[in-house]
Amino acid sequence: MTSTQAATYQWYKDNTLIGGATSQTYVAPQSGSYTVAVTDGSGCSATSSAANVIITDIKNVADDAGFSISPNPVASGFVEFRVGASLVGSEYKIFDLGEV
């Protein structure tokens, strides 16, 4: 997942701070509801809407395999989905929460 440009970032899973997750991009290693809190250079802050990630049927995947979905939130209907080499050929399903 990738946030918009900001001065600082802090990612959360299920409203719990993820230690060390302070980059613009975060690769979700497990299912959950992810948000990011950002601040700009003047100290103003905002928290994103939740991105619900569901990971199923992934077995024996290397820690660096990962995946990312961006942008978050999606404004135009275009989503970029990237996976590591060990996940190529796997099946993926992406749902709009309004349709689940």
N, C-alpha and C positions, 0 to 999 in steps of 0.2 A: 504494500500500500504506500502511496506517496502523498504527502501533504503539499499544500501550496507553499510558496516561499515565505519564510519567517525568520526571525532572529533566533528563537529557541523552540524546541519541540519536546513534548513528553507524551509517549504512547501509553495507553491503558487497555487492559483486557478485562471485560466484565466489571468495569469501574474500579479496577485495581491497578495501581501504578506498576508498570513493567520496568524493573530496575535496569538501567543502562540503555533503555530504548529512547534515545534523545536525538536521533537523526531524522532528516526529512523523509526517509524511506524506512519502512519496517516490514520485514518478511514474517508473516504470521505462521508459527510452527504448529498451531493447533486451533481447533474450532473455538469460536467465541465471538463476543461483541467487542469490536475494537474502535477506539476513539483516539484522537490526538488533540492535545492542548498546545496552542502556539502563542507566542508573544512576538510583537514587532519591536522595532528599535526604540519606540517611545514608551514601551511598557504596557501597551494595550494588549489584552489577551482574548482568546476565543477558543471554544472547544467544538470539534467537528460533530456532526451527527454520527451515530454508530454505523459501522460497516460490519454486518454479520457474516462471518466466515464459517463455512461448514466444510470440514475435511473428513472424507470417508475413504475407506479401503486403501490407505497408503501403508504399505508394509516394507520394512527394511530400506527405508529411505535415508540416505546420508544426511547429516546435519546441514551440509552446505547445498543440498538439492533445492530447497525453498521455492517459493513462488511469490509473485507480486501482482497486485491489481491496482491500476491507477487510471484516471485520477480519483481521488476520494475527497469529497463526494463527486459523483458523476453528474455533470450538468447538461451535456449535449447528447447523451446516448452512446457515445464512443467510449469503449473501455479497452485498455491495453492489459493483456494477461500474459505474464512471462513465467516460465518454469525453468528449473535447472535441468541439466542433461539427463539425470536419472529419472525425471518425471515425464520425459518426452514419450509419447505413445499412450499415456494414461488417459482415462476418460474424465472430463470435467463438466460440471453443470453449474451454471451461474443463474441465480434467480433474483428477480426483483421481489423484495419482501412483500410488496403489494399483491404479488401473484402467487405466493406460496400458500 
